[in-house]
Amino acid sequence: MGFTEMPTNQYVETGFWNFDALFVPQQHPARDLQDTFYVSDPPTAGKPTKVSPDDKQDYDQYFENVKEVHQNGKYGSIGYRYPWSADESLRLVLRTHTTSVSTAMLHKLAGQKTADGRVPPARYFSIDRVFRNETVDATHLCEFHQVEGVIADYGLTLGGLMEFMDMFFGAMGVTDLRYKPAYNPYTEPSMEIFSYHKGLNKLIEIGNSGIFRPEMLESMGLPKDMVVFGFGLSLERPTMIKYGISNIRELLGHQVDL
Ligand SMILES: COC[C@@H]1[C@H](c2ccc(C#Cc3ccccc3)cc2)[C@@H]2CN(C(=O)Nc3ccc(OC4CC4)cc3)C[C@@H](O)[C@@H](O)CN12
């Protein structure tokens, strides 16, 4: 479907890339210790800097834009109006979603211009480990594999996102999807995606999606008329359903024949 794989081989992120750049406020519960693993050594990282000589991006301006959009609002948003802390944004975490990588890829895209001076459309995907300080039980571990896709283009609509999700899941034989309004700090509108599972005789949640907010996209320098879809699901849930596995531990480690 034209997606390029994202480089997701870095599990430790700053709060900046995992939360602040996604317009997740510093008081958001997802940033609490009961949800996020913080790395204590080293406790913080330096401010984001150029990743390679051909990196055209102005990271100082990006950092200022993120601070401003949280603290006072920007780009037509009233923001959250709280004193944004640079130190808090530089704390290190085990990434709670691969959307931190999608953010870095979109920021890099914003620095690219085609001959007509426009940021080119792009499609990125990743499938990799994410870490959450969850209470471990039969279906939850402190980590899971997130499948994520991002589509950046001009003139995209919410109906188009639904149509794409119908195609994406349709390719796996999952049809007749239902969409339910949801909330993510970084996407507005957001939708949970459901499908009726004949075997389980009930509607099951098969993913989440949304349109990234201007507070996130314009802060990184993407043009106002560029729209970006994001969607995600896990690898463990479909695997457990497909193979009738009730305990998530059966997916990992040595198989113990009882
Ligand atoms: C803390 O839980 C997060 C995880 C995981 C998840 C949720 C959201 C995203 C996302 C996202 C996103 C949204 C907007 C922009 C960018 C990314 C990614 C993974 C699954 C997402 N879920 C999930 O995978 N369910 C699922 C997926 C597929 C499936 O069968 C396949 C079709 C054949 C069956 C089930 C839904 C639930 O399991 C949910 O309770 C658990 N979710």
The ligand as an SDF file (V2000), in Angstrom:
LIG
                    3D

 42 47  0  0  0  0  0  0  0  0999 V2000
   -2.8730   -0.1820   25.8310 C   0  0  0  0  0  0  0  0  0  0  0  0
   -3.5620   -0.9480   24.8300 O   0  0  0  0  0  0  0  0  0  0  0  0
   -3.1770   -0.5740   23.5400 C   0  0  0  0  0  0  0  0  0  0  0  0
   -3.5020   -1.7550   22.6970 C   0  0  0  0  0  0  0  0  0  0  0  0
   -3.1950   -1.7210   21.2290 C   0  0  0  0  0  0  0  0  0  0  0  0
   -3.1730   -0.4240   20.5560 C   0  0  0  0  0  0  0  0  0  0  0  0
   -4.1150    0.5650   20.7600 C   0  0  0  0  0  0  0  0  0  0  0  0
   -4.0200    1.7690   20.0600 C   0  0  0  0  0  0  0  0  0  0  0  0
   -2.9860    1.9400   19.1420 C   0  0  0  0  0  0  0  0  0  0  0  0
   -2.8830    3.1600   18.4070 C   0  0  0  0  0  0  0  0  0  0  0  0
   -2.8050    4.1610   17.7960 C   0  0  0  0  0  0  0  0  0  0  0  0
   -2.7320    5.3840   17.0580 C   0  0  0  0  0  0  0  0  0  0  0  0
   -3.8370    6.2290   17.0100 C   0  0  0  0  0  0  0  0  0  0  0  0
   -3.7560    7.4000   16.2920 C   0  0  0  0  0  0  0  0  0  0  0  0
   -2.5720    7.7530   15.6260 C   0  0  0  0  0  0  0  0  0  0  0  0
   -1.4700    6.8930   15.6880 C   0  0  0  0  0  0  0  0  0  0  0  0
   -1.5340    5.7120   16.4000 C   0  0  0  0  0  0  0  0  0  0  0  0
   -2.0490    0.9330   18.9300 C   0  0  0  0  0  0  0  0  0  0  0  0
   -2.1440   -0.2490   19.6350 C   0  0  0  0  0  0  0  0  0  0  0  0
   -4.4860   -2.5400   21.0710 C   0  0  0  0  0  0  0  0  0  0  0  0
   -5.3850   -2.2310   19.9620 C   0  0  0  0  0  0  0  0  0  0  0  0
   -6.3450   -3.3130   19.7880 N   0  0  0  0  0  0  0  0  0  0  0  0
   -6.0640   -4.3570   18.9210 C   0  0  0  0  0  0  0  0  0  0  0  0
   -4.9700   -4.4430   18.3780 O   0  0  0  0  0  0  0  0  0  0  0  0
   -7.0950   -5.2290   18.7000 N   0  0  0  0  0  0  0  0  0  0  0  0
   -7.1400   -6.1440   17.6360 C   0  0  0  0  0  0  0  0  0  0  0  0
   -6.5040   -5.9160   16.4270 C   0  0  0  0  0  0  0  0  0  0  0  0
   -6.6410   -6.8400   15.3840 C   0  0  0  0  0  0  0  0  0  0  0  0
   -7.4290   -7.9750   15.5750 C   0  0  0  0  0  0  0  0  0  0  0  0
   -7.5870   -8.9040   14.5660 O   0  0  0  0  0  0  0  0  0  0  0  0
   -7.0520   -8.5300   13.2950 C   0  0  0  0  0  0  0  0  0  0  0  0
   -7.9210   -8.0170   12.3700 C   0  0  0  0  0  0  0  0  0  0  0  0
   -7.3530   -9.4320   12.2020 C   0  0  0  0  0  0  0  0  0  0  0  0
   -8.0750   -8.1920   16.7690 C   0  0  0  0  0  0  0  0  0  0  0  0
   -7.9400   -7.2820   17.8160 C   0  0  0  0  0  0  0  0  0  0  0  0
   -7.6190   -3.1220   20.4580 C   0  0  0  0  0  0  0  0  0  0  0  0
   -7.6670   -3.6680   21.8720 C   0  0  0  0  0  0  0  0  0  0  0  0
   -6.9790   -4.9120   21.9510 O   0  0  0  0  0  0  0  0  0  0  0  0
   -7.1230   -2.7420   22.9510 C   0  0  0  0  0  0  0  0  0  0  0  0
   -7.8020   -3.0800   24.1450 O   0  0  0  0  0  0  0  0  0  0  0  0
   -5.6510   -2.8710   23.2230 C   0  0  0  0  0  0  0  0  0  0  0  0
   -4.9130   -2.0230   22.3860 N   0  0  0  0  0  0  0  0  0  0  0  0
  1  2  1  0
  2  3  1  0
  3  4  1  0
  4  5  1  0
  4 42  1  0
  5  6  1  0
  5 20  1  0
  6  7  1  0
  6 19  2  0
  7  8  2  0
  8  9  1  0
  9 10  1  0
  9 18  2  0
 10 11  3  0
 11 12  1  0
 12 13  1  0
 12 17  2  0
 13 14  2  0
 14 15  1  0
 15 16  2  0
 16 17  1  0
 18 19  1  0
 20 21  1  0
 20 42  1  0
 21 22  1  0
 22 23  1  0
 22 36  1  0
 23 24  2  0
 23 25  1  0
 25 26  1  0
 26 27  1  0
 26 35  2  0
 27 28  2  0
 28 29  1  0
 29 30  1  0
 29 34  2  0
 30 31  1  0
 31 32  1  0
 31 33  1  0
 32 33  1  0
 34 35  1  0
 36 37  1  0
 37 38  1  0
 37 39  1  0
 39 40  1  0
 39 41  1  0
 41 42  1  0
M  END
$$$$
